[in-house]
């Protein structure tokens, strides 16, 4: 299925009352079948999962511009346009086909950061599943200090070696994820922070599956 020029990938189940949305790149797309199987292993709740392709990972998922953190490509400010696509095009299309469902916004890495940002900027999401989210992003900590998360269940995870880097921008990721969790936990929302073995590039599909399954168990 293609909507607004974006390729979308679907997994559906009979009796689904939960809709999981996930921005993906080519790597994530190749892991979706395994991810779906792992979600099923971790929850008995039927769900539909719709993943949509992101054209520019470094621009379409970030809420404001920032200098390069690695390589030479700076970050863009395309998150509002991606959220507009979800709110105005993707969700109305899926609701027309399947009816109203509980919606979980989830993603890995920068897609995890986008999912959190979307939860602060839209009340359409019942839950947020953010696996290894890029909460090191410049300005993110200041941003969340004064804003309210609308989703009522938020799952966070991080690899226990993700802060073991010489990159000064990303080295504070442990402190950032703890602060993110503390702000969510004290705001009367169901929140979890899980530590996984390994660095940022280990078992992304397993981490996403646990994230989606945890949120599904809290919203229905």
C-alpha positions as CSV (number, residue, x, y, z in Angstrom):
1,X,0.0,0.0,0.0
2,X,1.2,3.5,-0.8
3,X,-0.2,6.6,0.8
4,X,1.0,10.2,0.0
5,X,4.0,8.7,-1.8
6,X,5.0,6.6,1.3
7,X,5.2,2.8,1.0
8,X,3.4,1.1,3.9
9,X,3.6,-2.5,5.1
10,X,0.8,-4.3,7.0
11,X,0.4,-7.2,9.3
12,X,-3.2,-7.9,10.3
13,X,-4.9,-10.2,12.8
14,X,-8.5,-11.2,13.3
15,X,-10.2,-9.3,16.1
16,X,-7.4,-6.7,16.4
17,X,-8.2,-3.8,18.7
18,X,-4.7,-2.4,18.8
19,X,-3.0,-0.6,15.9
20,X,0.8,-0.4,16.1
21,X,2.5,2.2,13.9
22,X,6.2,2.2,13.1
23,X,8.5,4.4,10.8
24,X,11.1,2.1,9.2
25,X,14.1,2.3,6.9
26,X,15.3,-0.5,4.6
27,X,17.0,-2.3,7.5
28,X,14.0,-2.2,9.8
29,X,11.8,-3.4,6.9
30,X,13.8,-6.5,6.5
31,X,13.3,-7.4,10.2
32,X,9.5,-6.8,10.4
33,X,8.5,-10.4,10.0
34,X,10.7,-11.5,12.9
35,X,9.5,-8.5,14.9
36,X,5.8,-9.4,14.4
37,X,6.5,-13.0,15.4
38,X,8.2,-11.8,18.6
39,X,5.4,-9.5,19.4
40,X,3.0,-12.5,19.2
41,X,5.3,-14.4,21.5
42,X,5.1,-11.6,24.1
43,X,1.4,-10.8,24.1
44,X,-1.9,-12.6,23.5
45,X,-3.6,-9.5,22.4
46,X,-4.4,-9.4,18.6
47,X,-3.0,-6.4,16.8
48,X,-2.5,-4.8,13.4
49,X,0.9,-3.4,12.7
50,X,1.5,-0.8,9.9
51,X,5.1,0.2,9.1
52,X,5.7,3.2,6.8
53,X,8.9,4.0,4.9
54,X,10.9,7.0,5.9
55,X,12.6,8.7,3.0
56,X,15.3,10.7,4.9
57,X,16.0,9.1,8.3
58,X,18.1,12.1,9.4
59,X,15.5,14.7,8.5
60,X,12.0,13.2,8.5
61,X,12.1,12.0,12.2
62,X,13.7,15.0,14.0
63,X,11.7,18.0,15.3
64,X,14.3,20.7,14.7
65,X,17.6,21.2,13.0
66,X,20.9,20.2,14.7
67,X,24.5,19.8,13.6
68,X,25.8,16.4,12.5
69,X,26.4,14.0,15.4
70,X,28.2,11.6,13.1
71,X,29.3,11.9,9.6
72,X,28.7,15.2,7.8
73,X,24.9,15.2,7.4
74,X,23.0,17.6,9.7
75,X,19.6,16.8,11.2
76,X,16.5,18.3,9.7
77,X,13.2,19.4,11.0
78,X,10.8,17.1,9.3
79,X,9.0,15.5,12.3
80,X,6.0,17.9,12.0
81,X,5.4,16.8,8.4
82,X,5.7,13.1,9.3
83,X,3.2,13.6,12.1
84,X,0.9,15.4,9.7
85,X,1.1,12.4,7.4
86,X,0.1,10.1,10.3
87,X,-2.7,12.3,11.6
88,X,-4.2,13.5,8.4
89,X,-3.6,10.6,5.9
90,X,-2.5,7.3,7.5
91,X,-4.8,7.1,10.5
92,X,-7.9,8.3,8.7
93,X,-7.3,5.7,5.9
94,X,-6.7,2.9,8.4
95,X,-9.7,3.9,10.6
96,X,-11.9,3.8,7.5
97,X,-10.9,0.3,6.8
98,X,-10.7,-1.2,10.3
99,X,-12.6,1.1,12.6
100,X,-11.3,3.0,15.6
101,X,-8.6,1.2,17.5
102,X,-6.1,1.9,20.3
103,X,-3.0,3.4,18.7
104,X,0.6,2.7,19.7
105,X,3.3,4.8,18.1
106,X,6.7,3.1,18.1
107,X,10.1,3.1,16.7
108,X,13.8,2.5,17.1
109,X,16.6,5.0,17.4
110,X,15.6,8.3,15.8
111,X,12.2,6.7,15.1
112,X,11.9,6.2,18.9
113,X,12.7,9.9,19.4
114,X,10.1,10.8,16.9
115,X,7.6,8.5,18.6
116,X,8.2,10.3,21.9
117,X,8.0,13.7,20.3
118,X,4.7,12.7,18.6
119,X,3.3,11.7,22.1
120,X,4.0,15.2,23.3
121,X,2.4,16.8,20.2
122,X,-0.7,14.7,19.5
123,X,-3.4,13.2,21.7
124,X,-4.2,10.4,19.1
125,X,-1.7,7.9,20.6
126,X,-2.7,5.7,23.5
127,X,0.8,4.4,23.9
128,X,4.4,5.1,22.9
129,X,7.0,2.3,22.3
130,X,10.4,3.9,22.1
131,X,13.3,1.4,21.9
132,X,16.7,2.8,22.2
133,X,15.4,6.3,21.4
134,X,17.8,9.0,20.5
135,X,17.1,11.1,23.6
136,X,20.7,12.4,23.3
137,X,19.3,14.7,20.6
138,X,20.5,18.3,21.1
139,X,17.8,20.3,23.0
140,X,15.6,17.3,23.8
141,X,16.1,17.4,27.6
142,X,15.1,21.1,27.7
143,X,12.2,20.4,25.4
144,X,10.6,17.7,27.6
145,X,11.0,19.5,30.9
146,X,8.1,21.8,30.2
147,X,5.8,19.6,28.2
148,X,3.1,17.0,28.9
149,X,3.1,13.5,27.4
150,X,-0.4,12.8,26.1
151,X,-0.1,9.0,25.8
152,X,-1.0,7.1,28.9
153,X,1.6,4.3,28.6
154,X,5.2,4.8,27.5
155,X,7.9,2.2,27.2
156,X,11.6,3.1,27.0
157,X,14.6,0.9,26.6
158,X,18.4,1.3,26.1
159,X,21.4,-1.0,25.5
160,X,23.7,-1.1,28.5
161,X,26.7,-0.2,26.3
162,X,25.1,2.6,24.3
163,X,26.9,5.3,26.3
164,X,30.3,3.6,25.7
165,X,31.2,5.9,22.8
166,X,33.8,8.6,22.1
167,X,31.0,10.7,20.5
168,X,30.4,13.5,23.0
169,X,26.9,14.1,21.8
170,X,25.8,10.5,22.5
171,X,27.9,9.8,25.5
172,X,25.2,11.2,27.9
173,X,22.5,8.9,26.7
174,X,22.3,7.0,30.0
175,X,21.6,10.1,32.0
176,X,19.1,11.4,29.3
177,X,17.1,8.2,29.3
178,X,16.9,8.1,33.1
179,X,15.7,11.7,33.1
180,X,13.1,10.9,30.4
181,X,11.8,8.0,32.4
182,X,11.7,10.0,35.7
183,X,9.6,12.8,34.0
184,X,7.2,10.2,32.7
185,X,7.0,8.2,35.9
186,X,6.2,11.3,38.0
187,X,3.5,12.4,35.5
188,X,1.0,9.7,36.5
189,X,1.5,7.6,33.4
190,X,2.4,4.0,33.1
191,X,6.1,4.0,32.2
192,X,8.9,1.5,32.0
193,X,12.6,1.6,31.4
194,X,14.3,-1.6,30.4
195,X,18.0,-2.1,30.0
196,X,19.2,-4.5,27.3
197,X,22.6,-6.1,26.9
198,X,24.7,-4.7,24.1
199,X,25.2,-1.5,22.2
200,X,22.8,0.4,19.9
201,X,23.0,-2.0,17.0
202,X,22.0,-5.2,18.8
203,X,18.7,-7.0,18.5
204,X,16.6,-4.0,17.3
205,X,13.7,-6.3,16.3
206,X,13.6,-7.9,19.8
207,X,13.7,-4.6,21.5
208,X,10.9,-3.3,19.4
209,X,8.8,-6.4,20.0
210,X,9.1,-6.1,23.7
211,X,8.3,-2.4,23.5
212,X,5.1,-2.9,21.5
213,X,4.0,-5.9,23.7
214,X,4.5,-4.0,26.9
215,X,2.4,-1.1,25.8
216,X,-0.3,-3.3,24.4
217,X,-0.7,-4.9,27.8
218,X,-1.3,-1.5,29.4
219,X,-3.8,0.1,27.1
220,X,-6.4,-2.7,26.8
